[in-house]
Amino acid sequence: MSKVYYIGVRNGEDIATLSNKTIKLLQKIPFLSSIKKNDFVGIKIHFGEKDNIGHINPSLVKYVADFLQKKSERVFITDTNTLYIGSRSNSVGHIKLAYEHNFGLFQIGIPIIIADGLRGRNFISIDISGKHLKSVKIASDIVNSDYLLCLSHMTGHMQTGFAASIKNLGMGCASRAGKLQQHSNILPSVLKDKCEGCGTCVRWCPGKAINIEGGKAIIQKWKCIGCGECTVVCKNDAIEIKWSESIRNLQEKMAEYAFGVVKAIRSQCMYYINFLTHITKDCDCMAKNEPPICDDVGIMASIDPVALDKASVDMIIKINERDIFKIGYPDIDWSLQLNHAEDIGLGKTHYDIEELVV
């Protein structure tokens, strides 16, 4: 069984208390003694969508950054651009929003690197030979990291039931093309009533799959590589993504992407912490302030993302005496992501909990 560490948290605990508990969990990182001062150490996090305040507090992240900087001079905080159009769909807007949420260099002491580049097109293909995917498109600067610490705010999710480490890895470390590959089984299409025929998408399409015909853009499906680049560069929102993948396939593809990240960096160079605080019905991609749906539960950590997510769900259910994720989304079976992740060798659903005392 995989080891999972747990520290309880009560509602209203201050940042100093939460930070001390987080540091206690960080001290369990197996690779700490292996980090050299010139190693690139990434902290994978979600900066929160605009107006969202449920994301991990940047003051807490500063404590984590300070802890890791005692080992390496090259610690950075990272995320990838979104598939949907918005402030986080390009690196400029993404970093600006991170600054607005107090994740700037002067606030947390380390730089922000958006791992898939300016427009989300920078990725490295990792062969995985999965059930759904033969290879996955992982953001380049995730793959190029020497070590990765995955900090996940556990929430509910409208497509996966819950979101934690597996989603932070699988969805959060994928390039835009990788996100499209997970979410859709249909290629993008042009909304002719919005298209002005400006040709911007034609110039940016890496597959040379778009032409202007009759003053409108036309996507040649047989050439389209499904990168999603056209959806970002179109200023009129005239190119539509079909969010068409089934719940089961989406969760299984997400697990396969998470497997690709671990394969690229190596499992012994990764560690995961889930924050079971301010748990909301929806994930931090929602551009609103959602109230928590239960009391704070704690902070959990492991070298195994599958065991960690399963233990986190189990702990929330145990303490609240109900499955809050199933209540939020009764038609979604959240166990799909866990079961497929175990089947492909990402981790184990059987675990042993060690409770730490601060």
C-alpha positions in Angstrom: 0.0 0.0 0.0 1.1 3.6 -0.6 1.8 5.9 2.3 -0.3 9.0 2.7 0.4 11.7 5.3 -2.4 13.6 6.9 -2.7 16.7 9.1 -6.1 17.9 10.3 -7.2 21.5 9.7 -10.1 23.3 11.4 -12.1 26.2 9.9 -10.4 29.6 10.3 -6.8 28.5 10.9 -4.4 31.3 10.1 -1.7 31.2 7.4 1.1 30.7 9.9 -0.6 27.6 11.3 -1.4 26.2 7.9 2.2 26.9 6.7 3.7 25.1 9.7 1.5 22.1 8.8 2.5 22.3 5.2 6.2 22.4 6.0 5.7 19.3 8.2 4.4 17.5 5.1 7.2 18.9 2.9 9.8 17.4 5.2 8.5 14.0 4.1 9.6 14.6 0.4 11.9 11.7 -0.5 13.9 13.7 -3.1 14.8 16.6 -0.8 18.3 15.3 -0.2 18.9 14.8 -3.9 18.1 18.4 -5.0 21.1 20.4 -6.2 21.3 24.2 -6.2 21.2 24.3 -10.0 18.2 22.0 -10.4 15.0 23.3 -11.8 12.3 22.7 -9.2 8.7 23.5 -10.4 5.8 24.1 -8.1 2.7 23.2 -10.1 -0.3 25.2 -9.0 -3.6 26.8 -10.2 -3.6 30.6 -9.9 -7.4 30.7 -9.8 -9.6 32.3 -12.4 -10.6 35.9 -12.2 -12.8 36.7 -9.1 -12.1 33.2 -7.7 -10.7 33.3 -4.1 -10.8 29.6 -3.3 -7.4 28.8 -4.8 -4.4 28.1 -2.6 -3.3 31.2 -0.7 -0.2 32.8 -2.2 1.2 33.5 1.3 1.1 29.8 1.9 2.9 29.2 -1.4 5.6 31.6 -0.3 6.4 29.4 2.7 6.7 26.4 0.3 8.9 28.4 -2.1 11.2 29.6 0.8 11.5 26.0 2.0 12.6 24.7 -1.5 14.9 27.6 -2.1 17.1 26.3 0.7 17.9 23.5 -1.7 17.9 25.1 -5.1 18.4 28.5 -6.7 16.1 27.6 -9.5 12.7 27.2 -7.9 9.7 28.5 -10.0 5.9 28.4 -9.9 4.1 27.1 -13.0 0.8 26.4 -14.7 -0.3 26.0 -18.3 -2.7 28.0 -20.5 -6.4 27.2 -20.7 -8.2 25.7 -23.6 -11.2 28.0 -23.2 -10.9 31.6 -24.2 -10.1 34.0 -21.3 -7.4 35.8 -19.4 -5.5 32.5 -18.8 -5.5 31.3 -22.4 -2.2 33.1 -23.2 0.9 33.6 -21.0 0.6 37.4 -20.9 -2.9 37.4 -19.6 -2.2 34.4 -17.4 0.8 36.0 -15.6 -1.2 39.3 -15.2 -4.0 37.4 -13.5 -1.4 35.6 -11.3 0.0 39.0 -10.3 -3.5 40.3 -9.5 -3.9 37.2 -7.2 -0.6 38.1 -5.4 1.6 35.4 -7.0 4.2 37.9 -8.2 7.9 37.6 -7.7 7.9 40.2 -4.9 5.1 38.4 -3.1 6.3 34.8 -3.2 9.9 35.2 -4.1 10.1 33.0 -7.2 9.3 33.7 -10.9 6.3 32.5 -12.8 6.8 30.3 -15.9 3.8 29.4 -18.0 5.0 26.0 -19.1 3.4 25.7 -22.6 4.6 29.1 -23.9 3.0 32.3 -25.1 0.0 30.8 -26.9 0.0 27.3 -25.3 1.6 25.6 -28.3 4.9 24.5 -26.7 4.8 20.8 -25.9 6.8 17.6 -25.9 5.2 14.4 -27.0 5.5 11.5 -24.5 4.8 8.0 -25.6 2.5 6.1 -23.2 0.6 3.5 -25.3 -2.5 4.0 -23.3 -6.1 2.7 -23.8 -7.1 6.0 -25.5 -3.9 7.7 -26.3 -0.6 6.4 -27.8 1.2 9.6 -26.8 0.4 12.8 -24.8 1.3 16.4 -25.4 2.9 17.7 -22.1 3.9 21.4 -21.7 7.6 21.7 -22.6 8.8 23.4 -19.3 7.0 20.7 -17.2 9.0 18.0 -19.0 12.2 20.1 -18.7 11.9 20.3 -14.9 14.2 18.3 -12.7 11.6 18.0 -9.9 8.0 18.8 -9.6 5.9 19.6 -6.5 2.2 19.4 -7.3 0.1 21.6 -5.0 -3.6 20.9 -5.5 -6.7 22.6 -4.1 -9.3 19.8 -3.8 -12.7 20.8 -5.2 -15.7 19.3 -6.9 -15.8 19.3 -10.7 -18.6 19.3 -13.3 -16.9 16.7 -15.5 -14.7 14.6 -13.2 -16.7 14.7 -10.0 -13.8 16.0 -8.0 -10.5 17.7 -8.9 -7.2 17.1 -7.1 -3.7 15.8 -7.9 -4.6 13.6 -11.0 -6.4 16.6 -12.6 -3.7 19.0 -11.6 -1.2 16.7 -13.4 -3.3 15.4 -16.3 -5.2 18.5 -17.3 -3.0 21.1 -15.6 0.3 20.0 -17.3 -1.1 19.4 -20.8 -0.6 21.9 -23.6 -3.6 23.4 -25.2 -3.6 20.7 -27.8 -3.4 18.2 -25.0 -6.4 19.7 -23.3 -8.3 19.6 -26.6 -7.4 16.0 -27.0 -8.9 15.2 -23.6 -12.1 17.2 -23.9 -13.1 16.7 -27.4 -13.5 13.9 -30.0 -14.6 16.4 -32.6 -12.2 18.9 -34.3 -12.9 22.7 -34.1 -15.4 24.3 -36.5 -15.9 27.8 -37.8 -19.0 29.9 -36.8 -19.6 31.6 -40.1 -21.8 34.4 -38.6 -18.9 35.5 -36.5 -16.0 35.0 -39.0 -14.8 38.2 -40.7 -12.3 36.4 -43.0 -9.4 38.3 -41.6 -7.0 35.4 -42.2 -5.3 35.4 -38.8 -6.2 31.8 -38.1 -4.7 30.9 -41.6 -1.4 32.5 -40.7 -1.2 30.8 -37.3 -2.4 27.3 -38.2 0.6 24.9 -37.9 -1.1 22.2 -39.9 -1.9 24.6 -42.8 -5.5 23.3 -42.5 -7.4 26.6 -42.8 -8.3 28.5 -46.0 -10.4 31.6 -46.7 -13.2 30.7 -49.1 -16.0 33.2 -49.9 -14.7 35.6 -47.3 -15.0 33.0 -44.5 -12.5 30.6 -42.9 -12.8 27.0 -43.7 -11.1 24.2 -41.7 -10.0 21.2 -43.8 -10.7 18.4 -41.3 -8.3 16.0 -42.9 -5.4 18.4 -42.3 -6.4 19.6 -38.8 -4.0 18.4 -36.1 -6.3 19.4 -33.3 -3.9 21.8 -31.6 -6.6 24.5 -30.8 -4.3 27.3 -31.9 -7.0 28.8 -34.1 -9.3 29.2 -31.1 -6.8 31.4 -29.3 -5.8 33.7 -32.1 -9.3 34.4 -33.4 -10.3 37.8 -32.0 -14.0 37.3 -32.9 -14.5 33.9 -31.0 -15.5 32.5 -34.4 -13.9 29.1 -34.0 -15.8 26.7 -31.8 -14.6 23.8 -29.6 -16.9 20.9 -29.1 -16.7 19.8 -25.5 -17.9 16.4 -26.7 -16.0 13.7 -24.9 -17.9 11.4 -22.6 -17.4 11.6 -18.8 -15.7 8.2 -18.7 -13.3 8.9 -21.6 -12.4 12.3 -20.3 -11.5 11.0 -16.9 -9.5 8.1 -18.4 -7.7 10.4 -20.8 -6.9 12.7 -18.0 -5.4 9.8 -16.0 -3.3 8.9 -19.1 -2.0 12.4 -19.4 -1.1 12.3 -15.7 0.8 9.1 -16.4 2.7 10.9 -19.2 3.8 13.7 -16.8 5.1 11.2 -14.3 6.9 9.2 -17.0 8.5 12.4 -18.4 9.8 13.7 -15.0 10.1 10.3 -13.2 8.1 9.3 -10.2 11.0 9.6 -7.7 11.3 13.3 -8.6 7.7 14.2 -7.8 5.6 14.8 -4.7 1.9 15.8 -4.2 0.1 17.8 -1.6 -3.7 18.1 -1.5 -5.3 21.0 0.4 -8.7 19.9 1.7 -9.8 23.4 2.7 -12.4 25.8 1.3 -13.8 22.9 -0.7 -16.2 24.2 -3.3 -18.7 22.5 -5.7 -16.7 23.6 -8.7 -13.0 23.9 -9.5 -10.9 27.1 -9.3 -11.5 27.7 -13.1 -14.8 29.2 -12.2 -14.7 33.0 -12.3 -16.6 33.6 -9.2 -16.4 33.4 -5.4 -18.0 30.1 -4.4 -18.8 29.3 -0.8 -17.4 26.0 0.7 -19.7 23.0 0.7 -18.3 21.5 3.8 -15.9 22.3 6.7 -12.2 22.3 6.2 -10.7 18.8 6.6 -7.0 18.9 6.4 -3.9 18.7 4.3 -2.6 15.4 2.8 0.5 14.4 0.9 2.1 11.4 -0.8 4.5 10.3 -3.5 1.5 8.5 -5.1 -1.1 10.8 -6.7 -3.7 8.0 -7.0 -3.5 7.0 -3.3 -3.5 10.6 -2.3 -6.7 11.5 -4.2 -8.4 8.3 -3.0 -7.4 9.0 0.6 -8.5 12.6 0.2 -12.0 11.7 -1.0 -12.3 9.0 1.6 -11.3 11.4 4.4 -13.8 14.1 3.2 -16.6 11.5 3.1 -15.7 10.1 6.5 -15.6 13.4 8.3 -18.7 14.8 6.6 -20.6 11.5 6.7 -21.7 11.9 3.1 -20.3 12.0 -0.4 -20.3 15.8 -1.1 -19.0 15.3 -4.6 -21.8 12.8 -5.5 -24.3 15.2 -4.0 -22.9 18.0 -6.2 -22.8 16.0 -9.4 -25.0 12.9 -8.9 -24.6 11.7 -12.5 -20.8 11.6 -12.4 -18.8 8.6 -11.1 -15.6 10.1 -9.8 -14.0 6.7 -9.2 -13.4 6.3 -13.0 -10.3 8.5 -12.9 -8.9 6.5 -9.9 -9.6 3.1 -11.3 -8.1 3.8 -14.7 -5.1 5.5 -13.1 -4.5 2.4 -11.1 -5.0 0.1 -14.1 -2.3 2.0 -16.1 0.2 2.0 -13.3 0.0 5.6 -12.2 -0.5 4.6 -8.5 -2.5 2.5 -6.1 -6.0 3.0 -4.6 -5.0 1.1 -1.5 -3.1 3.2 1.0 -2.0 3.5 4.6 -2.5 6.8 6.4 0.0 8.3 8.9 -1.4 11.3 10.8 1.2 13.9 11.7 1.0 16.2 14.7 2.3 19.8 14.7 
